[in-house]
Amino acid sequence: MPAPTDDADVQRIAFAQCVAVQQRTLLTAPLGWALVAWLCWSAVPRDRLLGWLALVLCGWLVCLLLIALIRHQGADIARHARPLLAVPVLEGVCWGAMGPCLMGGDAILNVSLGAILCGVAAINAPLYVVRMQLYFCLCGALWLTLLTGLLRTPAPAQAHLVMPGLALFLALLSFYMHGIGQRVMEGIRLQLANTRLTVQLSEALAAMEHQAATDALTGLPNRRSLDRALAAQLALAEREHRPFTLLMLDLDHFKAVNDTRGHAVGDAVLKAFAQRVQGQLRPSDLCARYGGEEFVVLLSGTAGLLAIDAAERLRRAVADAPLGPGVAITVSVGIATWQAGDDATALLARADAAMYAAKQAGRNRVIAG
Ligand SMILES: Nc1nc2c(ncn2[C@@H]2O[C@H](COP(=O)(O)OP(=O)(O)OP(=O)(O)O)[C@@H](O)[C@H]2O)c(=O)[nH]1
C-alpha cells in the first residue's frame, strides 16, 4: 500500500510544474504574435496593429518577470498563488485585446483571429491542467476583454455571433481539462507516495544492514563484520605485501564482575571497554566484538614493535582507570602479525594462543605469537 501523502506536497509539486511549463511556453508566445501580425498586416490600420503588439509585448514582459521572480524564490505555493494569478489574467487580456484592436469589418480576418484565440486557449489548457483555477482566469479575462472590445466596434452584432461560440468552446475545454487535471494530480500523488516508500525502504534496509553488522550491546562491529574486514585486510596484505596485526583482547576475571556486581554492571563494563579501546585506535583500525568478553582489533599497516606498542597502549588504557564505579579491570592481549601464507583461521588461532599465554603468565599483559 502506498505511503500516505500530504496534499500540500502534491499541490506544491503541481504548482512548481505549472510555473516551469508556463515559463517555457511564454517563450514561444512571440510566434503567435508574428502569425497575428502577418494576418493583419494589410487588413488592419498600422497604428492599431502596433498598439496591440505593444500591449502584448508589455504584458509578456510582466508575465516573464513575475514567473522568473516566483521561480527564483522557490515556487512556494502559499506565497505565490496570487502573483501567479496575474499571469493568466494578463495573458487573457493581451490575447482578448485582439477584439478591440484588430477585429473589424473583414469577416474572414475575424474568423481567422477567432480561430487563433481558440488555438491560444487550447495551447494554454495543458499548462494549467494541475491548477485549473488559473486556466479559468485566463479564459475569463480573454472572453471578457474580447466581449468589451467587440461591443465597442462599429459592428457589435458580431459579438452576438462570436462570443457564445467562444464561450461554449472555452467551457468544453475547461470541462475536459478539469477531468484530465484530476488524473494528473492523482499521478503526482502516486509518484510522491512511491518516492516516499522508496526512501523508507532504503532507510529500513540501511538500518537492517547496520543491525546485522553491529553488536547490539557495545555498538562495535560484530563477528560477521570482523570476518569481512579480516578478509579484506588479508587480500590487501597478499596483493601489496603490506602486513597488518590482529590483537585478541580478553578481559581478565570478567566472570567475577558478573558474579559480584550483577550482569547489568557487566554489560556496562563491556560497553565502557569498547569505548575505551576505540578511543585509542586510528580511524583505519577496527575493533570488533569477537564474542562474550573477547574482542579483536585489526591494526591496519602495523607490524612488529609498532604493533606491540599499540597493544601495550590499549592494555594500559584499560588498566589505568576503572571501567565503571569501582570496577577496576585489566585485559590480556595476544598479538599475531600477518605473515605470507596466513589465512584468517591461522591468524586468529595464533592471536588466541598468544592471548591464552598472556593469561597463563598472570594476565594484564601483552604477548606476541
Ligand atoms: N554481562 C555480560 N557478561 C557476559 C557477556 N558475554 C559473556 N559474558 C560473561 O563473561 C564471563 C566470561 O568468563 P570466563 O570465560 O570464565 O572468563 P573470565 O572470568 O574473564 O576469566 P579469564 O578470561 O580467565 O580472565 C562469563 O561469566 C560470561 O557469562 C555479556 O554480554 N554481558
The ligand as a Gaussian input file, in Angstrom:
#p B3LYP/6-31G(d) Opt

LIG

0 1
 N       27.401000      -9.126000      31.480000
 C       27.799000      -9.848000      30.433000
 N       28.588000     -10.901000      30.615000
 C       28.990000     -11.613000      29.564000
 C       28.609000     -11.293000      28.275000
 N       29.183000     -12.197000      27.426000
 C       29.894000     -13.054000      28.182000
 N       29.794000     -12.706000      29.490000
 C       30.378000     -13.336000      30.666000
 O       31.771000     -13.270000      30.614000
 C       32.251000     -14.253000      31.508000
 C       33.495000     -14.872000      30.918000
 O       34.024000     -15.689000      31.915000
 P       35.253000     -16.591000      31.701000
 O       35.279000     -17.156000      30.323000
 O       35.298000     -17.550000      32.829000
 O       36.475000     -15.644000      31.793000
 P       36.952000     -14.624000      32.877000
 O       36.104000     -14.637000      34.083000
 O       37.103000     -13.291000      32.231000
 O       38.329000     -15.179000      33.240000
 P       39.649000     -15.107000      32.393000
 O       39.275000     -14.852000      30.977000
 O       40.304000     -16.446000      32.548000
 O       40.443000     -13.993000      32.942000
 C       31.112000     -15.261000      31.718000
 O       30.626000     -15.099000      33.019000
 C       30.049000     -14.815000      30.747000
 O       28.755000     -15.011000      31.243000
 C       27.747000     -10.176000      28.099000
 O       27.358000      -9.828000      27.022000
 N       27.376000      -9.474000      29.210000

